[in-house]
């Protein structure tokens, strides 16, 4: 089970990086596809809000995966006496 947890940690780190890259690529593509004017300003505002919300979530995924890959979750406490 611990090997699965460590593999899962690498998976979460990989997913976090891929998600951020794909979101940035999609934002660049959508913003460059809009015409000049108000619609471009709306697209920039929309994607800046999306990125400012989801990048910290992906950072949390990466941190969780880092700790899982280091083995920090190998032994979880079973009762409050173990803490």
N, C-alpha and C positions, 0 to 999 in steps of 0.2 A: 504494500500500500504506500510505503514511503517513496518508492521509486515512481509510482504514479503521481504522487504529489509533486515531486521534483520535476518530472516531465511536464506536468501541468503548469508549473512555474515558468518554464521556458516557453510554453505555449502562450501564456498570458503576456509575457514580455514581447514576444513576436507579434501577437495580435495588437497590442497597444501601439507599437511602432507602425505597423501596416495601416491601422485605422487612421492615425494622424496623417500619414503620408497621403492616403487616399482622400481624406477630407480636404487637405490643402490643395491637392490636384483638382478635385471637383470644384472647389471654390474658385480657383484660378480659371478653370474652364468656363464656369457659369458667368463669372464677372466679365471675362473678355468677350463672351458671346452677346452680352446685352448692348444695346445702342447707347449713345451718349445721352446725357440728360438725367431726368428724374428716375427712370427705370434703372440706370446704372448705379445711381446713388442708393436706391432701395436694395439692389443686389449686394452692394458692398456692405451696407448696414446689416442686412439679413445674414450674410455669411460671417461677418465679424461677431455677431451674437452667437451663431451656431458654434464657431470655433472657440469662442471664449467659454462656452459651457462644456464642450466635449473634450477639449485638450486637458483640463484638470482631471476629468474622469479617467482618461487614458493614462495620465501620470499615476493615478491611484492603481490602475490595473498593472502598470509596470512595477511599481513598488511592491504590490502584493506578489507578483511573479518573482521578483528578486528574492524576497524573503522565503518564498516557497522553494525556489531552486537552491537556496543555501541550507535548507533543512530546518528552518525555524519552526515549522509546523509538524515535525516528526512525532513529538510527544505532546499531545494536548491534555490539559488537566481534566480529570474526570469528576472532581468535586472541588468545593471551595477550599478544602484542606490542602490540596495540591498546590494552590497558588501561594 
